[in-house]
Each structure stands twice: as structure tokens, then as C-alpha cells.
Amino acid sequence: MVLLKIENLSKSFGERKLFENLSWESEEGKVYSLMGANGIGKTTLFNIITGFIKADAGDITYLDNRLNGKSPYKIARLGISRTFQDLRLINGLTARENVLLVLEKKMFHVATYKEYELVDDILERVSLLDHAGQLGSDLSYGQQKLLTLGCCLANNPRIFLLDEPIAGIDKDNLKKITKIILNIKKEGKTVLQIEHNFEFLKATSDFIYELDESGLKLM
């Protein structure tokens, strides 16, 4: 089943053209990886898919939903969740509270016992249950990366967009993130990830693409 479809997508910033007439589609239960030089447009592509930037031309559809013009909030609710290079955690909240906030999608909610159970299940999946009460600011960088994946899981999406999920982390957390991504695939979910570590990409990917001035090339 095709989940996400990109057709004839174009984007420029002034005279700088990132891509033109780019087309691509994803199937369910696959891991797709995107490589390319810095500044070539990988994160911009993620920003267009998730509604943070508008494309100059082209269409993006998720199942029967045209994503063009939809807000990031609405796109996330449709079933597309993402991480960012700058993580975007709330450092003044605990790991548990960060995940709970995503799960409930609103502030000042009195969580139920079942919701706390679900949050703790998610924290266990990302190896952070023992750190549930720690503030986001007190977690290591690798643990913060794990927490961003936990927040994605709380959205229960069908598509995960992961922007450099292992950049700057140690080998132990790299192994944990590799396992998380492979488990997401086993659940029949789809992953599109940006990374530069080719060994990691080989361990997790079904398809690896390179983005350059001419478009996407299957490696």
C-alpha cells in the first residue's frame, strides 16, 4: 500500500534551486533512508512534507489526504510524526511529562492510570523508564534523542520522519536507536530517515536514496 506520495515537487530559495519535479512514494512497513550533501535540501523536504514550509509546485498526498496547505498540527494528527535536529523537547518537564504531553495533546490534563501505563510502556521501549522522573535538561544528549523517539511513538503515527536520529551519539545509544527503528518496521510502520552514517543505514534500511541537484537516486 502506498502511504505517502510526492509528485513533481519543486522548491527554490531565491535563485537557489533545491529540487525540481521531484517524485517519490513510500509503501507500508518499509524503512527509507535519505543521504546527500549538507544544504542539498533533505531537511527542507521534511519541512515541506510536514507543513512547515510551502513547496513552489507539486503535490503531496498521504493516503487520500492532500497535504498541501495543511498545518503541521493537522498533518501530525493524520498520522505523520517527525523528529528535528534541534530535538524540541521541553527541558523543564520530566521525560514522562514530555511523552504524556504528546500523548494527550493538551496542557493541564489530569492523566489517568492507563495513560501513565502507556507512557511508561513507551519509555521502556526507548530505554528511558529508569529516567522517567528526570528533567529533559538533565538527560544526556543520546537520552534526549531517545526521548524524541518516545514522543513520536506517543503520536502512534503510521509514518516516522527522523532527521539525523543518531547524529552525535555514543555507540550504546546508537544500538538502542537501531533496535527501535527495526521494531517500528516490524509493527508495519514506515520510516523515512535522514542520516550520514552508512553502516547505520545498511543495518536499518530497505532503500537508500541520495538527494542531489538532479533529484533522488536509488543507491
C-alpha positions in Angstrom: 0.0 0.0 0.0 1.3 3.5 -0.9 1.2 5.7 2.1 3.0 8.9 1.1 3.2 10.1 -2.5 5.2 13.1 -3.7 4.5 14.3 -7.3 6.5 16.9 -9.2 7.7 18.7 -6.1 9.8 21.9 -6.7 11.4 24.3 -4.2 13.8 27.2 -4.6 15.0 29.9 -2.2 15.6 32.9 -4.4 17.9 31.9 -7.2 19.0 28.8 -5.4 17.1 25.7 -6.7 17.0 22.8 -4.3 14.9 20.3 -6.4 12.6 20.4 -9.3 9.8 18.0 -10.3 10.8 15.5 -7.6 8.6 12.5 -7.3 8.7 9.6 -4.8 6.4 7.3 -2.9 6.6 5.1 0.1 5.0 1.8 1.0 3.8 0.5 4.3 6.3 -1.3 6.6 9.5 -0.1 4.9 12.5 2.0 6.1 13.7 4.6 3.5 16.9 6.5 4.1 18.0 9.8 2.5 21.6 10.8 2.1 23.1 13.9 0.5 25.5 16.8 1.0 24.8 19.4 3.7 22.4 22.0 2.3 21.1 19.9 -0.6 17.5 20.1 0.8 16.9 16.9 2.9 15.5 18.7 5.9 13.7 21.2 3.6 11.9 18.1 2.1 10.9 17.0 5.6 9.7 20.6 6.3 7.6 20.6 3.2 6.0 17.2 3.9 5.1 18.2 7.5 3.8 21.7 6.6 6.5 23.9 8.0 7.5 25.2 4.5 5.4 25.5 1.4 6.6 24.0 -1.9 6.7 26.1 -5.0 4.9 23.4 -7.0 3.8 19.8 -6.8 1.5 17.7 -4.7 2.0 15.6 -1.6 -0.7 13.1 -0.6 -0.9 10.8 2.4 -3.4 8.0 1.8 -6.4 10.0 0.5 -5.4 13.3 2.1 -3.7 16.1 0.1 -1.2 17.6 2.5 -0.6 20.9 0.5 -1.6 23.8 2.6 -2.3 21.8 5.8 -0.8 23.0 9.1 1.9 20.9 10.8 -0.6 20.2 13.6 -3.2 18.7 11.2 -0.5 16.7 9.4 0.7 15.2 12.6 -2.9 14.3 13.6 -3.3 12.4 10.2 -0.5 10.0 11.2 2.9 11.6 10.3 5.3 12.2 13.1 8.8 13.6 13.0 11.9 14.5 14.9 14.1 17.6 14.4 17.8 18.1 14.5 17.3 20.6 17.4 15.2 18.0 19.3 12.5 20.4 20.5 11.9 18.8 23.9 10.6 20.8 26.9 13.6 20.7 29.1 11.7 21.9 32.2 9.5 18.8 32.1 10.4 15.3 33.0 10.9 12.5 30.4 7.5 11.1 31.5 5.8 14.5 31.2 7.2 15.2 27.8 5.7 11.9 26.5 2.5 12.5 28.3 2.1 15.9 26.8 2.4 14.5 23.3 0.0 11.6 24.2 -2.7 13.9 25.5 -2.0 16.8 23.0 -3.1 19.4 25.6 -1.8 21.1 28.7 -3.3 20.9 32.2 -4.8 17.4 31.7 -5.1 15.1 34.7 -3.6 11.9 33.4 -5.4 8.6 34.1 -3.7 5.4 35.3 -4.0 3.9 31.9 -2.3 6.9 30.3 0.6 6.7 32.8 0.9 3.0 32.0 1.0 3.7 28.2 3.7 6.4 28.8 5.8 4.1 30.9 5.5 1.4 28.2 6.8 3.9 25.6 9.6 5.0 27.9 10.5 1.3 28.4 10.6 0.9 24.6 13.1 3.7 24.3 15.2 2.6 27.3 14.2 5.5 29.5 11.9 4.1 32.1 14.6 4.3 34.7 14.9 8.0 33.8 11.2 8.8 33.7 11.4 11.4 36.5 14.5 13.2 35.2 14.1 16.6 33.6 14.8 16.8 29.9 17.7 19.1 30.6 19.3 16.5 32.9 19.3 13.8 30.3 22.4 13.1 28.2 22.2 14.1 24.5 21.8 10.5 23.5 19.0 10.1 26.0 17.3 13.2 24.7 17.4 11.6 21.2 15.7 8.6 22.6 13.1 10.8 24.2 12.3 12.4 20.9 11.6 9.0 19.5 9.4 8.3 22.5 7.4 11.4 21.8 7.0 10.2 18.2 5.7 6.9 19.4 3.2 8.6 21.6 1.6 10.1 18.5 1.1 6.5 17.2 1.8 7.5 13.6 2.0 5.3 10.5 4.9 7.3 9.1 8.0 8.4 11.1 10.2 11.1 9.6 13.5 11.0 11.5 16.0 13.8 10.9 19.5 12.5 11.8 18.4 10.2 14.6 21.9 9.1 15.5 24.0 12.2 14.9 26.3 13.0 17.8 25.5 10.0 20.0 27.6 7.2 21.5 27.7 3.6 20.4 25.4 2.3 23.1 22.6 4.7 22.2 23.2 4.1 18.5 22.4 0.4 19.2 19.2 1.3 21.1 18.0 3.6 18.3 18.8 0.9 15.7 16.7 -1.5 17.6 13.8 1.0 18.0 13.7 1.6 14.2 13.7 -2.1 13.4 10.9 -2.6 15.8 8.9 0.2 14.2 9.3 -1.6 10.9 8.2 -4.9 12.4 5.0 -3.2 13.5 4.2 -2.4 9.9 5.0 1.3 10.2 7.0 3.3 7.7 10.2 5.2 8.4 11.8 7.9 6.3 15.1 9.0 7.8 18.0 11.4 7.0 21.4 10.1 8.0 25.1 10.2 7.0 26.3 7.0 8.8 26.3 4.5 6.0 26.8 1.5 8.4 23.7 2.5 10.3 21.8 2.9 7.1 22.7 -0.5 5.9 21.6 -2.0 9.2 18.2 -0.4 9.2 17.1 0.5 5.6 15.2 -1.3 2.9 16.0 1.5 0.4 18.7 4.2 0.5 18.4 7.3 -1.7 20.8 10.1 -2.4 19.5 13.6 -3.0 21.4 15.8 -5.3 20.8 18.6 -7.8 19.2 16.2 -10.3 16.8 14.6 -7.7 16.6 11.3 -5.9 18.8 8.4 -6.9 18.3 4.9 -5.5 21.7 3.6 -4.3 
